[in-house]
Amino acid sequence: MNCWKTINFTRQYGSQRLFILSALTMLFTFILLYIPATYLFVATAFYDNHFIYFILALILLYPAHKLLHFLPIAPMNEKIRKIVDIKLGFIPTIKIQITEPIKKYQFLIALLSPFVIINSVLLAACFVFPHYAHYFTILLAYHIGLCVSDLICGKDVLSAPKNAFIEENEDGYEILIINKEGTSY
């Protein structure tokens, strides 16, 4: 297989730029969702009770996001390395790294499943529980901010050839293609 393209997040975007982009996306998303929610649920008063459940959902959103990245590729457990690291002494970070090449469509399903599933659930919850739509719009904006790097990576992977394979390394991803003569290096 030959490397078609290397996506290096550290070099291309930088962690500070991704954080700022994520934070701005959260803010912009909240503004775009909250204003229509106030007009859509104008006859509904927003409640502020059950705040502890909101905080709990805010804390559990990141592990749920990572779990939904893992579930589509869980059958390939031997190709996956899972790392839990503690940042700043108390913030757990979960890293799921694909150590062997997997097909492009499998990678895209694993990459985009948290975005589709969690955002759909949070949007549906706004309509099922309109009194707490403000909580769900905050959670939705936070989750979309978490998905920024996934969406950037997905944009790059979508432009890859149809039969490409994706492999993850320390700095980012490599998009691999099979040689035309059928041999691999």
N, C-alpha and C positions, 0 to 999 in steps of 0.2 A: 504494500500500500504506500502511496505517496501522500505527503501532507499538502492539501489544497490551500488551507488557510489556517493561521494561528491567531486565536483571539486572546490577547493578553490584557486583562482588565487593569492590572497595575500600571502598565505602560500607557495604554490607550486612554484611560479615564482617571485613574488615581482614586484612592479610597476617599479622600476629602471631596473630590468632585462628585463621586457617586453618592456620598452622604448628603451633600448640598442638593443635588438633583432629586434625591429621594425625599428630603424634607420639603422642598418646594412642591414636589408632586403631591405629597400628603396635604399640604396647605391648599393648593389649587383644587385638588379633588374634594376636600371638605367644603370649600366654598361652592363649588359646582353642584354638590349633592345636597348640602344643608338648605340652601335658599329654595330650591324646588320642593324639598321635603316640608318646609314650613308652609308653603302655599298648598301643597297637595293634602297635607293633614291639618288644614286650617281649623277645622271643626274639632280637632283632637287636641286636648291639652297634653303637653309633655310632662311626664312624671320624672322626679329625680330620686325616687326610692329605688332600692335594689342596686345602689351604686357599687356595693362590694362585688356583685356579680359582673358588673362592667369592668372593674379593675381586674378581676380574675380572668375574664375573657381577653382583656388586653395583654395579660401576662402569658396566657396559654396560646395566643394566636401564633407566635413565632414557632413553638414546638409543633403545633398542628400544621403549619406551613411546611416545615421540614419533613414531617411524617408523610404528607401528601406528595412531596418530591420523591420519597423513598418507596412508597407502596407500588407504583407502576413498575419499578425495576427490582422489587424485592425478590422475585424468582431468580434473578441473576446475582444472588448474594455473594458468590465467589469473585465477582468482578467489581465489588463495591467495598470501599473502605469508609468506615464511620468513625468520626473523631468528635469528642466533646471536650471543649476547652473552656476554661474560666477566664474571662477578661475583667480587669479592674477588681479582682478579688471576689466578685459576686455575680457577674453577668455571664450566664452560660451561652456559649456559641456551639452550634452543631454544624459539622461539615460532613457532607456526603460526597465522596470522591469516586468517580468511575475510573478504575485502574486499567481496564481493557476496553478496546473499542466496542461500541454498541451502535446499532442502526440509527439513522437520523430520526425516523419517526418515533422510535422508542425514547430517544433522548428528548424530543419535543413534547411527547406525552408527559414524561416525568417532569420536565421543566415548566410546563404550563398548567398542569393539573391543579396546583394550589390556587392559581389565579382564577381559574374557571369555577372550581368547586366552592371555595370559601367566599368569593365575591357573590356567587349566586345565592348561597345560603344567607349571607348578610343582607342582600337586597330583598330576598323573600321575607326575611324577618322584619324588615321595615314595614311591610304591608300586613303581616300577621300580627305584629305588636306595634301599632302606630303610636302608642303613648311613649314608646322608647326609641322612636326613629332617630332621635338625636344621638343616642348611644351607638346605634348601628351605623350611622353615617360616620361617626368618629372612628369606629372599628374598621369600616370599609376604607376610609381614607388612609388609616395606618397600614392596612394590609396592602393596598395598592402601592404605597411607598415602599413596603418590603419587597414588592414584586418588580421594582424598577430594574434592578440588575438582571433579573430573569427575562424581562421583556427585551432588554438590550441584547442579551445573549441569543434569545429566540429570533430576533431580527437578523442577526448574523448567520445563524444556523439555517433559517428559512431560505437564504440565498444560496445555500450549498447545493451541489448536484443531488438528484433524487436518490441515488444509491450510495450516498456518502455514509461514513461511519464517524462517530464522535468519540474522542478520548480526552479525558481531563488530565491536566498536569498541575503543578503547583501554582503557576501564574495565570492559568486560564484553560482554554480548550483548543484542541487541534481537530480540524476537519480533515478526515482522511478519505481518499478515493482509491479504488482498485485500479491497478495498471491496466491499460487496454489489452496488452498481450496476455493478461491473466496471471502473470507471475507476481509474487510479492517479495519485497526486500526484507 
